[in-house]
Amino acid sequence: MTAGAWVDRAERAWARRRRRDAGGHYVVAGAARLRIRIAGHGSPTIVLAPDPPNVIEHLAPLVDALASRHRVLCVELAGFGFSTGGGASIAGHAAVIGALLGELELAPYALALPCGAGLVSAELAAAHPALVSHVIGVQSAGFTGMRRWVERIDRRNLLRRDGIGQAIVLATRRRTARGWYDLAVADPSRRAAFVATADRAFDRGATFPLASALQAFARATAPPPIAQPTLLVWGARDPTHRKTPRDELCPGAPVVALATAGHFPELEDVPGFCAAVAAFLARG
């Protein structure tokens, strides 16, 4: 076991001892136990995931809005929030989510996984073409762009150092989360609400293995091309992605830039995001 894996294991054990019921529904999928929420009716099923340190509660207004026209599946990624287990890799997350999608039998699915999980969408789309009908990238760079993004947010290469990165995040996760929201959320008046929801999740025993996720990108290989219809949605006011190519995840795919949103376009401009998704899915 690596030093980083040992720290993550210690965090999970600590969280279990103090974990309180966070609500929601749990499904065992592959090597993980995933916290999910399902709402609405209609096809395809839109698959959302919170971009950590966000949890399902951050996505409530978005889920409610989309559920007026579609079935929505919201899932906390393995190891994050109140989901447990799974491998800390792109392929590991793809295997777990793929098992979940097969278990629920709600296909076809339109994957709308955020940030680095866009690479998980690409893996899933290639591995499960009969299940995945559409892909929606949400502030999702391609493979090269994602690695460069990690280098920008970890300029001193501390979080990517095995053991050291995990220990730093464990010791400072609330401060790290607050600092990230200060940078990532475009409207300053909305940052306190993001922080409060994350703090409540931490109080109930949510986990946040950020360093392990960043380290996983260093070990990852480029995902296969996406064959399914794809839409790329970006927040135009995200300072961490100013130089990121907008269509690298799927070259030539249509791009929608939400002018008032930062790193979480689906949460910072719910009406704009929903309108873009509805127009995209209406095209078939």
C-alpha positions in Angstrom: 0.0 0.0 0.0 1.4 3.4 -0.9 1.7 6.2 1.6 -1.2 8.1 -0.1 -3.4 5.1 0.0 -2.7 4.7 3.7 -3.7 8.3 4.4 -6.9 7.9 2.4 -7.7 4.7 4.3 -7.2 6.5 7.6 -9.5 9.3 6.4 -12.2 6.8 5.5 -11.9 5.0 8.9 -12.1 8.4 10.7 -15.1 9.4 8.6 -16.9 6.1 9.3 -16.6 6.6 13.0 -18.2 10.0 12.9 -20.5 9.6 9.9 -24.1 10.5 10.4 -27.0 9.7 8.0 -26.7 12.0 5.1 -29.8 10.8 3.5 -30.2 9.6 -0.1 -30.1 6.1 -1.6 -27.1 3.8 -1.8 -26.3 1.2 -4.5 -23.5 -1.3 -4.5 -21.8 -1.2 -8.0 -18.6 -3.0 -8.7 -16.2 -2.3 -5.9 -18.1 0.7 -4.6 -21.1 1.7 -2.6 -22.4 4.8 -4.3 -24.7 7.5 -2.9 -27.3 8.4 -5.6 -30.4 10.4 -6.2 -33.0 9.6 -8.9 -35.7 12.1 -9.9 -38.1 12.7 -12.8 -39.1 10.7 -15.8 -38.2 10.7 -19.5 -35.5 9.5 -21.8 -32.6 9.7 -22.0 -31.6 9.5 -18.3 -29.2 12.4 -17.6 -26.3 11.3 -15.4 -24.9 14.0 -13.1 -22.1 13.9 -10.6 -21.0 16.6 -8.0 -17.6 18.1 -8.8 -15.9 17.6 -5.4 -15.9 19.1 -2.8 -19.5 19.4 -4.0 -22.0 16.7 -2.9 -25.5 15.8 -4.1 -27.1 18.6 -2.0 -25.2 21.2 -4.1 -26.9 19.8 -7.2 -30.5 19.9 -5.8 -31.7 23.0 -7.8 -30.2 21.5 -11.0 -31.7 18.1 -10.5 -35.1 19.6 -9.8 -34.9 21.7 -13.0 -33.8 18.9 -15.3 -36.3 16.4 -13.7 -39.2 18.4 -15.1 -38.4 16.9 -18.6 -36.0 14.0 -18.0 -35.1 11.3 -15.6 -32.0 12.4 -13.7 -29.5 10.2 -12.0 -27.1 12.0 -9.6 -24.2 10.0 -8.2 -21.3 10.9 -5.9 -18.1 9.5 -7.3 -16.6 6.5 -5.5 -14.5 7.7 -2.6 -16.0 11.2 -2.6 -18.7 12.6 -0.4 -20.6 9.7 1.1 -19.7 7.1 -1.6 -17.2 4.5 -0.7 -14.8 2.1 -2.4 -13.7 2.1 -6.0 -10.3 2.6 -7.5 -8.6 6.1 -7.6 -8.2 6.1 -11.4 -10.1 7.2 -14.5 -10.5 3.5 -15.5 -11.6 2.6 -11.9 -14.3 5.2 -11.9 -15.5 4.2 -15.3 -15.8 0.6 -14.2 -17.8 1.6 -11.2 -20.1 3.9 -13.0 -20.5 1.4 -15.8 -21.6 -1.2 -13.2 -24.1 1.3 -11.7 -25.6 2.1 -15.1 -26.1 -1.6 -15.9 -27.5 -2.3 -12.4 -30.1 0.5 -12.6 -31.4 -0.4 -16.1 -32.4 3.2 -16.9 -30.7 3.4 -20.4 -30.2 5.2 -22.6 -28.0 7.6 -20.6 -26.7 11.1 -21.4 -23.5 11.5 -19.4 -23.0 14.9 -17.9 -20.0 14.3 -15.6 -18.0 17.4 -14.7 -14.3 18.5 -14.8 -11.9 15.6 -14.9 -14.8 13.1 -14.8 -15.3 14.1 -18.5 -12.5 11.6 -19.2 -14.6 9.0 -17.3 -17.4 9.8 -19.7 -15.2 9.2 -22.7 -14.1 5.8 -21.2 -17.8 4.9 -20.5 -19.0 6.0 -23.9 -16.5 3.7 -25.6 -17.0 0.8 -23.3 -20.8 0.9 -23.2 -22.1 2.2 -26.5 -25.5 0.4 -26.0 -26.0 2.3 -22.8 -24.6 5.7 -23.5 -26.5 7.7 -26.1 -25.0 11.2 -25.5 -22.1 12.9 -23.8 -22.2 16.3 -22.2 -18.9 17.7 -21.1 -19.2 20.1 -18.1 -16.1 22.3 -17.8 -14.3 19.2 -19.1 -10.9 19.5 -20.7 -9.4 16.7 -22.8 -6.5 14.5 -21.6 -3.7 17.0 -22.3 -5.8 20.0 -21.1 -6.7 18.2 -17.9 -3.1 17.5 -17.1 -2.1 21.1 -17.7 -5.0 22.3 -15.5 -3.7 20.1 -12.7 -0.3 21.6 -13.1 -1.8 25.1 -12.8 -3.7 24.5 -9.6 -0.9 22.5 -8.0 2.0 24.8 -9.1 4.3 23.7 -6.3 3.7 20.0 -7.1 2.7 19.2 -3.5 -0.7 17.6 -3.9 0.7 15.3 -6.6 3.3 13.9 -4.2 2.3 10.5 -2.8 1.5 10.7 0.9 2.4 14.4 1.2 -0.5 15.5 -1.0 -3.1 13.3 0.9 -1.8 14.5 4.3 -2.1 18.2 3.2 -5.7 17.8 2.0 -6.7 15.8 5.1 -5.3 18.5 7.4 -6.6 21.5 5.4 -9.7 20.2 3.6 -12.1 22.8 4.9 -9.7 25.6 4.1 -8.9 24.0 0.7 -12.6 23.8 -0.1 -13.2 27.5 0.9 -10.2 28.6 -1.1 -11.4 26.7 -4.2 -14.9 28.1 -4.0 -13.3 31.6 -3.8 -11.5 30.9 -7.0 -14.0 28.8 -8.8 -17.4 30.5 -8.2 -17.8 33.6 -10.3 -20.4 35.4 -8.2 -18.9 36.3 -4.8 -22.3 36.5 -3.2 -22.9 32.8 -3.9 -19.7 31.4 -2.5 -20.9 31.3 1.1 -23.7 28.9 0.2 -21.3 26.6 -1.6 -19.0 26.6 1.5 -21.9 26.0 4.0 -23.2 23.0 2.1 -19.7 21.5 1.9 -19.1 22.1 5.6 -22.3 20.4 6.5 -21.2 17.4 4.4 -17.8 17.3 6.2 -19.6 17.5 9.5 -21.5 14.4 8.6 -18.4 12.5 7.6 -18.0 13.2 3.9 -14.6 12.4 2.4 -12.5 14.5 -0.1 -9.5 12.6 -1.5 -8.5 15.4 -3.8 -4.8 14.6 -3.8 -5.4 11.0 -4.9 -7.6 12.3 -7.8 -4.9 14.7 -9.0 -2.3 11.9 -8.8 -4.5 9.6 -10.8 -4.2 12.0 -13.8 -0.4 11.5 -13.8 -1.0 7.7 -14.2 -3.8 7.9 -16.6 -3.7 7.2 -20.4 -5.7 9.1 -23.0 -9.3 7.8 -23.3 -10.7 6.7 -26.7 -12.5 9.2 -28.9 -16.1 9.8 -28.2 -18.4 8.5 -31.0 -21.7 9.6 -29.5 -23.3 13.0 -30.0 -21.5 15.4 -27.7 -22.1 18.9 -26.3 -19.5 20.8 -24.3 -20.7 23.4 -21.8 -18.2 25.8 -20.2 -18.3 28.6 -17.6 -16.7 31.6 -19.3 -15.5 33.1 -16.0 -13.3 30.2 -14.7 -9.8 31.7 -14.3 -8.3 28.2 -14.1 -9.3 27.3 -17.6 -8.6 30.5 -19.5 -6.2 28.7 -21.9 -7.9 25.4 -22.1 -9.1 24.4 -25.6 -12.9 24.2 -25.3 -13.4 21.2 -27.7 -10.4 19.0 -26.8 -12.5 16.4 -25.1 -14.4 15.9 -28.4 -12.9 17.9 -31.3 -15.6 19.6 -33.5 -18.4 19.2 -30.9 -20.6 22.2 -30.3 -19.6 24.4 -27.4 -21.8 26.5 -25.2 -20.1 29.1 -23.0 -22.3 30.5 -20.1 -21.1 34.0 -19.7 -21.9 34.5 -16.0 -20.6 31.1 -14.7 -17.3 30.0 -13.4 -16.0 26.5 -12.8 -19.5 25.1 -12.1 -21.6 26.2 -15.0 -24.3 23.7 -14.4 -24.8 25.1 -10.9 -24.0 28.8 -11.4 -26.4 29.1 -14.4 -29.0 26.4 -14.0 -31.4 27.9 -16.6 -28.7 28.4 -19.1 -27.4 24.9 -18.6 -30.8 23.3 -18.8 -31.7 25.2 -22.0 -28.4 24.1 -23.7 -29.0 20.5 -22.7 -32.7 20.5 -23.8 -31.7 21.9 -27.2 -28.9 19.4 -27.6 -31.0 16.4 -26.7 -33.9 17.6 -28.8 -31.7 17.2 -31.9 -31.6 13.4 -31.2 
